[in-house]
Amino acid sequence: MTPIQTSATLTTTPEVSFREPDVADGVRLWEIARDSEVLDLNSSYAYVLWCQDYARTSIVAEVDGTVVGFVTGYVRPQAPDTVMVWQVAVDADQRGLGLAGRMLSALMDRVETDSITRMQTTISPDNEASQKLFTSFAERRDMTISRRDYFAPEDFPDSHEPEDLYTIAPRA
């Protein structure tokens, strides 16, 4: 999981709609990820394939017919009650409006109908914005959030930071 950037809140909030992505959205997801300058950028093919194969567990946000944000996720094979959030990104001009949190909520609302009750993501230890995003999401939904070490820097072939696993689950 990579950083979410925030900016000043605009005086007017545009009308936003949320939906499953389709193949035609793949290019736009790749552009938003690239333009974020903080996400680990995957190949354009990966985003197109994601929109095809993982649309049910992903979401896009649209303003005036243009995709301005996305969340990509998948159901964990070893935990079919868990959606793993891979990336969250919002266009620079839409940041600071709570869009990332709204996309997480819309995604969870949709997948809960598929008996998915938990959400996981990985966040680097210095990514306070993403930690705050997921903590706020858990609080709004009255869920628990926990963190544990997950991937160490030596697990990666490059100079990647460690990644901690965050789990958001219903209260026991």
Secondary structure as UniProt FT lines:
FT   STRAND          17..19
FT   HELIX           23..25
FT   HELIX           26..36
FT   HELIX           44..53
FT   HELIX           55..57
FT   STRAND          59..63
FT   TURN            64..65
FT   STRAND          66..76
FT   TURN            77..78
FT   STRAND          79..90
FT   HELIX           92..94
FT   TURN            95..96
FT   HELIX           99..111
FT   HELIX           112..114
FT   STRAND          118..123
FT   TURN            125..126
FT   HELIX           128..140
FT   TURN            141..142
FT   STRAND          143..151
FT   HELIX           153..155
FT   STRAND          163..170
//
